[in-house]
Amino acid sequence: MAKRSSVKSASKKAKSRKSLPKKARRSAAKAAPRKGQAKASGKNAGKAGKWVYAFGGGKAEGRSGMKDLLGGKGANLAEMANLGLPVPPGFTITTGVCTYYYANSNKYPKELKAQVEAALARVGKITGKAFGDAKNPLLVSVRSGARASMPGMMDTVLNLGLNDRTVEALAAKSGDRRFAYDSYRRFITMYSDVVLGVGHDHFEELLDHHKEQKGYANDTDLTADDWAELVVRYKKRVQDERGKPFPQDPHEQLWGAIGAVFGSWMNQRAITYRRLHSIPESWGTAVNVQAMVFGNMGETSATGVAFTRNPSTGEKKLYGEFLINAQGEDVVAGIRTPQEISEDARKEAGSDKPSMEQALPAAYKELTRIYNLLERHYRDMQDLEFTVEQGKLWMLQTRSGKRTAKAALRIAVELASEKLITKNEAVLRVDPASLDQLLHPTIDPKAERKIVATGLPASPGAATGEIVFTADEATQLKADGRKVILVRVETSPEDIHGMHAAEGILTTRGGMTSHAAVVARGMGKPCVSGAGSIRVDTAGRTMTVAGQQFKQGDYITVDGSTGQVLAGKVDMVEPQLSGEFATLIGWADSVRKLGVRANADTPADARAAVRFGAEGIGLCRTEHMFFDEERIQAVREMILANDSEARRAALAKILPMQRGDFVELFEIMAGRPVTIRLLDPPLHEFLPHGDKEIAEVAAAMGADPRRLKDRAEELAEFNPMLGFRGCRIAIAYPEIAEMQARAIFEAAVEAAKRTGKPVVPEVMVPLIATKAELDLVKARIDDAAKAVKKETGAKLNYQVGTMIELPRASLMAGEIAESAEFFSFGTNDLTQTTFGISRDDAASFLGTYTARGILPGDPFVSIDPEGVGELVRIGVERGRKVRPKLKVGICGEHGGDPASVAFCHRTDLDYVSCSPFRVPIARLAAAQAALGEDAASQA
């Protein structure tokens, strides 16, 4: 028997539910609609006073385009009903009710109760049943449904309407008493956990105890009498925990479940998911109430999840899992090992259990017909949920399926090739940020693989890290700068923060559509699920497999592409991008207007930039070259020098090294533009700190340790970001700028000779606040250029520009543009100086600011369009007024952020520059920005 979740972890989940505001868990008596309440306004209200939209019986009041009002699930149920597909009848309570609910102290609109009762009656008419009827009861499911898919984040209740009377009616009607009481115990467990705050661990404990007493191994061994006996115990446990009996009134049950689903919109896991996926709180969730169909009515019944294409690879083949004689939560919870849907998939998996194609051939044939119809209708890969009740297939959900970046690329390109979508639509189908999944190392094929276990390849990619066993530990170690692998028996929605923090995820239970698999794929995290040979002891902080024990802190590697779990750290290789990636990026490049460069300081960076399609280097930070072990001593000699002559002597040692650096960069970039920033950081950063380090460096240099310490103290600053740095160094010590300029120009001449391609370096002066500063430094640069021209006889083309990273520079851009031939906005520092926030210290309060809505997000991740963005707009406008063809770009971290790239497109910048691995993201984001602008202009 598979080991169940510990009571401790389950109790924690129950406790988290209890921590919700009491109002979010009110029963019908307190949460049912009251008179005299105002209507919500805006588009979420739909038709005036209409809060409920029905579907079923071959028609619906809603349609797929009404996701804002009906949520994704409700809109798609309506659409499937309109298409004549077999959808159990039901109704959707709109997102407007959720908005109203939270705006009015957890109360409902006055019209809602009557509308719900009318909709229930319509469902009863279609099914031939009646809600609460003692002879032929209508049972329903109550599910959430936000406009954006949030799998597993909110609450669901199945089999609602069962009580001590209706369970007997269900037994008589179905002719299967075991099925009826199995459904009743499931309902008590789920309703108690979701609505009453009595965690499912209580019921797991009672079930495990009963099975132990009877000698049962699996839940399927229990008889009707067993389940009936457990139902009595379950109800007693609810009475003991709450001091109140389990509710028997179906209407009270219904309103309790509706209130719980609305309440779950504000549970911690939903809040975390919304924050990670930028889903506004104001959207709210809809509630879908739907007639139950039962997959647990014996061997001709089943439940399952399917994708119309493989969500990991994008292959055009029906992909999914199902379970015979089960309900939906059994598949996603990983309690039982699912079976494959198609025969091909069963053979590929080496399973000896029958596929759906083999066990339920008629239902499989109907599923195949429907999945083809839905994919053509929606023109996208679909994620389907279905139930087979006594041989008849019922569709419970369709939505655009979550997929890995690899799959998204293949699906978009193939849908375009199949003429279902256009090339431009294909470009818009792939989330630029998701490409990050493809731009990280995978396991080196030559590396030794010490395989300790194999599970399911749930989400591709590979990761190495220290083992941790809880989500909280993963988050804490991530904050400490450590890489971790989250190891769990099975993940739950409460683990969302730890999954986000982890490099990869490993579970011992669950299939390819389990919570861990779906969430990991959405996050782009490598995941191995269902590694059943591993035994996890969360309390003891160990995992054991084949007699080998791993403790917390030990390193393992997970390969989500093969399902392998490896001992220790494993060598990785850089990604190779081709095939669908090259096709889609080619389509993107054909429509984008914004150039994309890379920030590159080393030859390795430059090669990566070229490999990923960068059109040049937008920022080369020369100070990174100074820290090399072979040259840091000469840099320190220069800093310790007492006069210009001594400084020049030290700089003469650095010159050939800098020149060599630049020659290599120019050769790699092969005629592409290269922007080189002169020395920027404060000089004290190059000096040792602490007596021991000072003594060691002084001995190596043959210098007086006291003098070295005095110089370090002399250069130390209280606020280095606003201190002696950037152009201020070049003005105080012009020989530094002269040396760097000479190295750049000599390298340009040398590289042009070697490659036969013209080199036009762009020399960038940092931290300019006034035109006078730029003029002083530019004069030194121009002098160096003249000297190199004279010495070499070579033709030399170059540009001198500045980095705009101070608010004053933006405001004075017109004046500065009289001298600057290009601007590059350093939005990292511009954000710091605009907000008065140190990027290094902001983490202590930015989370609070975003949580309270003071800021929409971290301004160091996505550019602040109103403040920092306004300074950029002012700088561009005033600069180009003086110099119409002024070249303008940005070179901060924002250059690889899709939202910031869209801002740069709207602001008419010439290019963005970002880290090499984010170049493809920027290329795709720039294309989407151009297509979005075109669509807006045609609207």
N, C-alpha and C positions, 0 to 999 in steps of 0.2 A: 504493500500500500504506500502511495506517495505520502511523504511527511507533510502534515498541514502546517500553516503559519502558526508561529508561537502565540500563545495567549497574550504574552507581553506586547508583541508588535500589534496584535489585533486590538488590544485594549488601548494602545496609543491612538489607533485610528478612531476608535469609539470616543476616546477623550477629545480628539480634535473636532469631532462632530459636536460634542457637548459644548465645546468652547465657542460655537457659533452663538450669535445673539438668540436669546430665547424666542424672540418674535419670529425668527426664521424657521422655527420648528413648531409653531403653534398648531394645535389641532383645529378641526373644522369649526368647533364652537367659537374659537377666538379669531380665526382667519377668514371665515366665510364673509361674503360681501355684506356691506351695510348700506343703509340708505343715506341719501344726502351728500354723496361724495362727488367732487367735480370730475369732469372728463379730462383725459390727457389730450394734449394738442399736438400738432405736427404730423408728419407723414406716418409715424409709428402707430397713430390711432386708426389708420385705415379710413373706412367709411365712418362717418360720425356715429359714435356710440356702438360700433360693431367691434367686438373683441374676440369673436369665435368664428373660425372658418372651417367648414365641413369638407370631408373628402370620402370617397368610397362609392360603391355601386356604379362604377363606370364614369363618374364625373366628380368635379370638385369646384369649390368656390374660389380657390387660389390657383396659382400657377408658379412655374419655376422662377419667373422674374420678380417674385415678391419676397425675396429672402430677407430684406430689411424688416419686413413686417411679420413674416411667418417663420423666420429662421431657415437655415439650410435644409434641415430635415423635413419641416412642415411644407416648405415650398416644393421640394422634390417628391414628397408623398402625393401632394396635389397633382403634380405634373404626371406622375406615373398613373394615377387614377384617371386623369384626362386622356392618357394614351390607351386606356382600356386594359391595363395590366392588372394581374391579381394582387390587389392591395387590401388588406383588412380595413374595413371602414373605421373612421375616427374623426377627430377634429383637432384643430390647433388653436390654442389660446395665444394671442399675439405678443410680440415683444413689447408692445405698448402697455400691456398689463404689467409687465415686469418694471418698466419705467415708472408707471403709476404706483406700483406696490412699494417701491423704495422712496418715492417722493411723498407718500402719504402714510408713513408709519406702518408699513406692512399691512395695508388695507387694500381692498379691491374696488374697482368701479361698480357702481350700484347695479348696472345692467348685466353684470357678468353671470350671476347665479342663474338667472332665467335663461340666458343664452347657452350656458353649459347644460342645463337640464333639457333644453330643446334638442341640442346636439346629441346628447346621450340617447334620447328617445329615437332620433333618426338612425343612430347606429343600431339600436335594438330592432328597429323595423327592418333594416337591411339584413340583419343576422337572424331574425326571428326569435330573439331572446330579449329579456328585460333585466335591467340593472337592479340587483337585489332580489330578484324573483327566487322563491324557494324551490321552484320546480325546474325552471329552465333559465338559469342565471347568465347574464352577460358579464364576462370578466374582461378587464382592460389592463393595458400597460400604460404607465405614465412616464414619459421621457422628456428630457431637456432637448433644446435644439436652437443653438445660437446661429447667427448668420454666418459666422466663421466656424469651421469645424474645430471642436475642442475635445478630442476623443478621451473618454474616461474621466474628464475633469468635473463633470456635474453628475447629478444623481438620477437613478432610474428605479422604478418599482414595477415588478411584473406580477401577474395573477391577482390584481386588485379586484376586490369584490367577494373574495372567499371569506367565509365565516363558518361557524359550526353547523349551520343549516345548508348553506349553498355547497359546501364540500360534499355533503351526502347527495345533493341533487346532481353535482358534477359526476360523482361516482356512478349514480344510476344511469345518467344520460350517456356516459361514455362506455359503461359496462366494464370499467376498470377502476376498482377501488384503490389500487396501489398508485396509479397515476394521479388520482384526485388528491390523496393525502400527501404524495410527493410534492404536488403543486402547492398545497396549503402550507407545508413546512417551509418551502422556498419563500412563499409570500410573507410568512411571519418573520423569517430571518431578515429578508430584505427591508420590509416595512419598519421593523424595529430598529434596524441599523440606520436607515435613511431618515425616518420621520421621528421615531421616539427616542433616539439617542442611546439605544441599548445595543452595544456593539456585537457584530456577528461572532466574535470570539466566544461569547456565552453559549451560542448554539453549536458551534464547532466542538466545544468542550463536551456538551451533552451528547452529541452525535458520536464522537470518538469513544466516549465511555460506554455507550450502548453497543457499539460495534465490538469493542473489546470484550464486553460481557457475553455477547452472542457468538464471538469467534468469527466475525465477518471481516473480510479484507477490503471490500469495496462498497461504495454506496449502492451499487446496483444489486447487492446481495440482500438488501433489506426488503421485507415483505410489506404488504398493506398494513398489517397489524403493527409491524415495527414503526412505520411512519405515523400511524394513528397514536400509538403510545408516545412517540416523541413530540407530536403536536401538543399533547397535554402537558408534557414537561416544558416545552418551549413557552407556552402561555403562562405557566406557573413562574418561570424565570422572569418574564416580562412583568408580572404582578409583583414579584419580589423586588425587582430593580426599580420600578416606577411607583409602586404603591397604588397602581390602577390596573384594571384588566386590559388585555389586548382589545382594541375597538372592534365591535361586531357590526356596527352600522356601516354599510358600504359607502354611503354618502359622506359620513365622517371620515372614512378611510380616503376617499377621493380628495376631499379638500385638504386633508393632512398631507397627502402626497404632492398636490399642486403647490402648497406652501413650501414644502421641503425642496422642490425643484427650483422654485424662485429663490429660496434661501441659499441654495448651493451656488448660485451665480456669484455670491460673495464669500464662498469658502476659500480657505487659504490656497488650495491647489489651483483653483480656477483663477484666483488673483495672480498667482505666480505665472501660470500659463499665459494669461493675457499680457502680463508684463514682458515675458520672453518673446511673444509673437506680435506685440504692438497692437493688441485688440482693445479698443476703447471700452471702458466700463459702461459708458452711456448706451451702448448697443443693447444690453440686456439679452435675455434668453426668452424664447417661446417655450410653451409646454405642449407636448403632443399626447393626446389621450386616444388610444387605439384599441379596437377589439382584439383580445388575445387569440392567437393561434398557437397550437401546442406542438412543439417538437419532441415532447417527452411522452407521447402516447403509444410507445412500443417500437417495434423494429421497422415499421413503415413510416416512421416519423423521424425528423432530424432538424438540426439547425446549423447554420454555417455562415461564413464570411468569404466573399470572393472578390477578386480584382480582375477587370477585363484584360489587363496586361500585368506582367510581373512588376511589382512596385520597387524591386531592388535593381533589376536589370533593364526593364522596359520591354522585354520580349513580348511579342504579340501572341499570348497564349493564356487561356483561363487559368487563374492561379488562386489558390485558397485552401480552406480547410473546413471540415464539417464533422459533426458528431451525431451518431444515431441515438435516438431516445434521450435527447438532452434539450436544455433551454440555452438561450443566447449567452448567459453569463458563464456557462461551462466552457465555451470556446475561448473567450477572451481572458478568463481568469487562469487558464492553464491547469485546472484541477484534473482534467482528463487529457490524455494525449490525443489530439485530433487526427482525423484521417484525411487523405488527399481527395480532391474532388474528381480529377480525371485519372484514367488508367495510366496515361503517360507519366503523370506526376508520381503516381504510386510506384511504378517500376523504377523511376529515377531515384526515389527515396529509399527503395529497397524494402518497402513496407509489406507485411503479410496480411494487413487488414484491408478489407474490400474498399475500393474507391466508391464515390457517389455514383459514378458512371456505371459501376458494376452492381451496386446494392440497390439503387433507386433509378433505374434507367429512364423511366418516363419523366421523372422530375428533373433529371440531369439534362435531358433533351430540351425540356421547356426552359431551363435555366440558360442553356446555350443560346436558344432563340432570343430570350429577353436581353441577355448581356450584349449581343450584337446590336439589337435594336436600340438599347440605351446608349451605347457608345456612339453610334451614328447620330442619334438624336442630340446628345449633349456635345458631340465632337470633342470628346476628351475621355481619358481612361477613367473608369468608374469603380468605386468601392461599393460593393453590394452586401446587404445583409438579408438573409432569407430564412424561412422556416418551411419545412415539409410536414404537413399534418395529415397522417394516414394517406400518404401518397400524393397529396395535392400541394403544389408549390405556391407559397405566398411571399411576396416581396415586401420587406420591412423598411428598406432604406436604399437610396442610391445617392452618391455624392462624388464629386471629383476626388479621386483617391490621392492620398499623400504618397509621395514617392521620393526616392533618393535623387540627388542631382544627376547621377549617371542615367537613371531611368527617365528623368524629366527631359534630358537632352534627346535621348533616343525616341521617346514617345512624340515629342514635338516635331522632330525631323521626319519621323515616319508618318505621322498624321498629315504633314504637309505633302509628303510624297504620295500619300493616298488621296490627296485633293480634298480632305475633310476640312483642312484649314489652309490659310495662305502662309507664305514664308514670313510675312510681317507678323501674323498672329503667332506663328511658331516662336519668333523672337520674344514676343510678349508673354509666352507661356512659361518661361523659365525664370525663376527668381534669381536675380544676379547674386545675391548673398549666398544662395545654396551652392554655387560653384566652388565655394570654399571647401566643400567635401571632396572635390576632385583635385585639389591643389596641395594636398599634404602627402607625406611619405606613406608607402606601403611596404610590406615585408620584403626584404631583399631575397630574390629566388635562390641566391647562393648561401643564404644564412642557414645555420644549423637550427633545425626546429625540434626542440625538446617538447614534444606533444604530450600533455598530461591528460587531456580530455577532448572530446569532440561533441559539440552540440549542433544547433541549427544556425546556418549563416543568416542571421536575422537582419543585419544592417551592415553594408560593406565598408571596407577600410580596415585599418589596423591601428592599434594603440598599445603603448606600454605604460605601466604606472604601478604605484604601490597599491596593494590590496586595502580596501576599506569595506566595512560591512553595513554602514548606515549612511543615509543621505546627509545627515547633519555633519558627520565626519568628513564626507567628501567635500562639502561646502567649506568647512573650516580649513582643511589642508590646501584646497585650491586658493583660498585667501592668503595662505602662507607661501604661495608660489610653488607648491608641489603638485606633481601629476599623479592622478589616482585612477584605479579601476574600481568601479562600484560592483561589488559581488553580493547578490541577493538570491534567496530561494525563488522569489518572484517579485517583481516591482509592482507598486500600486501607485495611484495618482498622487499619494502623499510624498512619493520619492522624487517628484519633478525637479525640485531644486538641486538634489544630489546628482541626478542624471545630467542636468545642465552643467554642473561643476566637473563631472568626471570626464576623463579622456575616452573611456569606453565602458561598456556595461556587460556583465556576465550574470545570467540567471540559470538556475538548475531546473526550473520548470517553465512551461509555456511554449507555444508554437510560434510560427512565423507571423501570426496576427495577434499575438499576445500584447499586453500593454507595453512591455519593454521593447518589443520589436517595432511597434507602430510609432511610439514616441521617439525612439532612437533614430529611426529613419527620418522622421521629421526634423530632428535636430542635427542630422548628419554625423551622429556618433556611431562608431563601430559597436556592434552588439552581437554576442553569441547567446542564444537562448536555449532552454531545454537541455542543458548539459547534465543529464540525469545521473551520471556516474559520480558527480561531485556531491559531497555531503557538507553542508554549510552549518556551522555552529555560530550563530550571530552573537549569542551571549558570551561564548568562549573566545570569540574573535579568531576563529580558525576555519579553514576549508580543507577537506581531506579527499583524496582521490587515489585509488589503487595503492593504499598504504602510505602515501606521501602526504605530509601535512604542511600547509602553508599558513603562516601567521599574518596578522595585520602588519603592514609595512613591508612584507616581502614583495618582490617585483614579479609580475606576470605580464604576458602579452596576449591580447585577444585579436584574432583575425576574423572579422565579421564577414569576409568574403568566402571563407572556407568552413567556418564554424569551429576552428581549432583554438584551443587554449594552450599556451606555451609557457613553460617555466622561464623566469628571468627576463632580461632585456634582450631584444633581438634587433639586428641591423635592419635599417629601412632604406628604401630607394626613393628618389624623386619621382613624381608622377609624370606619365607621358600622355599628352593630350592629342588625340587624333580622332578620326572617324566622325561621329555625329557632332562632337565638340567643334571640330574644325569647320564643319558645314554650317552649324548654327552661328558661330562667331563670324564666319564669312558673310552670312546674311546680315548680321548685326553691323559689321563694319561698312556694309554698303549703304546703310541708312543713317548712321550716326554722323553728327557734325562736330562733335567735340573730340579733340585729340587726346591720346592717352600716353603718358610717359611714366617712367618708373623712378623711384628714389633708389639710387644705387651708389654705394661707396667703395665697393670692392669689385674685382674682376668676376668673382662668383656671382655677385648680385647682378652685374651687367649681363652676364651670359643668361641668367635666369630671366632677366627682363626681356631680352631678345627672344628667348624661347617662348615666352608667354605673349609676344606680340606688341611689346612696347615700341612706341615710335620715337623714343629718345630717352634721355635722362633728364628729369625735371629738377632733381636735387642730388648733388654729390656733396656730402658733408666732409670737407677736407680734414677736420679735426680727428675723425675716426682713423685716418691714416697716421696721425701723430702718435697714437697710443701703441703702435707696433713696438715690440721689445727692442728692435735694432735701432730705433730712432728716438725713443723717448728720452734717452740720455742727452742727445743733442738739443732736444726741445727744452729740457731742464737747464742746460747750459745757457741757452738763449734767455730764459726767464731770469737766471741768476746774474746775467751780464749787467755791468754797471753803466755801460755807455753804448752808443750806437755801433761803434767799431767792433766791440766784443760781441754784440748781438749779431752783427753781420757775419762774423767769423763762425758763430754757431749755426746760423741759417745756411751758410755755404755748405755745411755738411748735410743739411736736410734737402737742399735744392735738387740734387740728382735723384734722391729717393722720390720726391714729389713728382718730378718730371717723368720718372719711370712709371709711377702709378697712372698718370694721366695718359701717357702713350698707350698703355694697355687698354684703358677705358675707351679711348678714341678708336683704337683698332677694332675692338669688339663691337662698338656701335656703328662702325663702317659708314660714316657720313651722316648718321642721324644726329640731331642736335643734342648737345650735352651742356647742362647748366651746372656750373661749379660755384659753390658758395665759399667765400673766403672765411678764414677762421672766425668762429662764432663764440664758443664757450669761454667763461672766465679762465684766466691763466692758472689760478690756484688749483683747478681740476687736474692739472698735469703734475702737480707736486705731491710728495708723500705726506701722509698725516700720521701722527703718533710718533713718539720718540723712537720706538724700535724700528719702524719703517724708515724714518728720517736717517737714522744711524746707518742702516743697511745701504740706502741710496747714496749717502754721502761717501761711504767707503768705496762704493763702486765707481763713483765719479771722481774720487780724489778731492772732494770738496770738504769744507769746514761744516760739520753738522749744525753748529750754532747759526752760521750764516744761512744755511738752508732753512732752518726752522724759523728764523727771523723773517725771511722772505715769504714763507708760507703764511705766517701770521699777518704780514703786511698786506698780502693780497686777499686774505680771507674777507668775506662780506656777509652782512646780515641777510641780504636778499639778493643773491647772485643773479636771479632772473632779470632784475632791473638794475644791475650793477655794471661793472667794468667788463663789457663783452661786446661782441659784434663790431660794428664800425668804430666804436670807441677805442678798441685795441689798435685798429689800423691807423687811426688818427694819432694816437699817443706813440705808437711804434710803427711808423710807416714802412720800415724796412721789412716787416713781416708780410704786408700786402705786396710789396715789391717782389719779394722772393716768390710768393705764390703766383703772382701774375706772370713772372718770367718762366716759372716751371710750366704753367699752362700754355704759354705761347710757344716755348721751345718744343713742348710735346706735340702741339698742333702741327708744327712744321715737320717734325719727325714722322708722326703718324700719317700725314698726307703723302710723304715720300714713300712710306712702306705700303700703303693701301691703294695709292693712286686716286683716292677720293678726297674731295675738299673737306676740311675740318673747320667748322665755324663755331668756336667756343663761345659760350655765354657766361660772362663773369658776373656773379651776383654778390652785391654788398649787403650784409645783413644788418638788421635793426636800425634802419635809417629813420630819423624823425624830422630831419630838415634837409633842404636842398643843399645847403652849405656843406653838410657832412658828406653827402654823395659827391659833390664837386671836388672836395679835397682828396677823397680816396680815388675817384675816377682819374684825377690828374696823374696819380702814381701809376695806375694801371696803364694809362695811355703812354706814359713815359717808357714803361717796360716793353710795351708793344713796339714802340719806335726803335728801341735798342735792339730787340730781337730781329726786327725787319732789317736793320742796318747790318747786323752781324751775319745774318744768314742769306740776305739777298732774296728772301722768300716773300711772296705775296701773303699778307695776313689779313683775314677778315674775322672780325669778332664783334660782340655786342657787350655793352655794360648795362646792367640793370640793377634792380634792388628788390629785396624781400620786404613786402609790406606786412609788418607784424605788430605795428603800434597804431592805435586809433588816430594819433596825430598825422601819421603818414597817409592814412586814408583821406583825412580831411584836407591835407595839403598836396594831394596827388597831382593836381594840375601843375603846381609849381615844380614838384619833383620830376614830373614827366618831361620838363624842359631839358633835363639831363639824362634821365633813364630811358633806355631803349626798350626795356621790357619790365613788367611787374610780375612778381610771383608772390601770391598771398600765402604767408606762413600762418595758416589758420590755427595751428596749435597755440602759438604764442599770442596771436590776435585774440583768440578766445580767452586766454588767461588775462591779458591786459584789458580786455573789454569788460569782463565780469569781475576782475579783481580776485580771481580764483587761481590758486596754485594747483596745477594738474596733479601733482604728486600728493597733495593733501586733501583733494576734493572728495575722495571716497567716503570720508567720515560723515559727510552731510548730504551729498548729492542723492543718495538713496532716499533720504527723508524728503528732499525737495521734489523728487519725481513721484514718490508715493502720495504726497499731499497735493500734487497737481501744480506746484509752484513753477516747475519746469516740465515740459512734455517728455523730456528724455535727457540723457547725458550729453551736454553740448560738446564734449570732446569726442564723442562717437559720431553724432550727426550734427552738422553745422546749425547754429541758432540762426534761423532765417530773418528774424525781426531785428535783432541787435547786431551780432557779428555780420550777418548777411547784409544788413543795411550799410555797414561800413565798407563791405566789399563792393556793393553797388555804387556807393559814392566814389570809391577809389577808381573803379572802372570808368564811370561817367566823366569824372573830372580829368582823369589821365588822358582819355581819348579825345576830350575836347581840345586839348593842347596838341596831342600827337595822335591823329586819327587812326593810324595803323599800329598803335601800341599793342604789342603782344602781351597777353595776360593769362596767367594760369594760377593754380594753387598747388602747394606741395606739402600740405600737412596730412595727417592721417585721414582727414576727411576725403581725400582724393580717391579712396577705395570704398567709401560708404555710398551705397546706391542713392539714398535720399539726398546726400550732399552733392553727388554727381548731377542729379536732376536739377538742383539749385544752380550749379555752375552752368548747366546748359541754358537755363532760363535767363541767367545773368550775362550770357553771351561771352563767356570766357573762351579762350582758344584751346586750352588743354587742362587736364588734371594730371597730377603725378602722385603715385602711391607706391606701396611696397611691391616688388616684382610679383609675388604670389597673388596679389589682388588686381593685377592688370586685367585679366579676363573679366573679373567682376565689373571693373570700371568700363570696359569696352561694351559689355552687354547693357549695363545701366545707362550709358550714354545713348545707345541705340533706342532703348525703351523711352528715354526722355524725348528723343526726337520724334518717335512714333506717337507718343502721347500728345506732343505739341501739335503734330499734324492732325490728329483726330479732333483735338479741341478747336482748331481753326476751321475744320469742316463742319463742326456741329452747329 
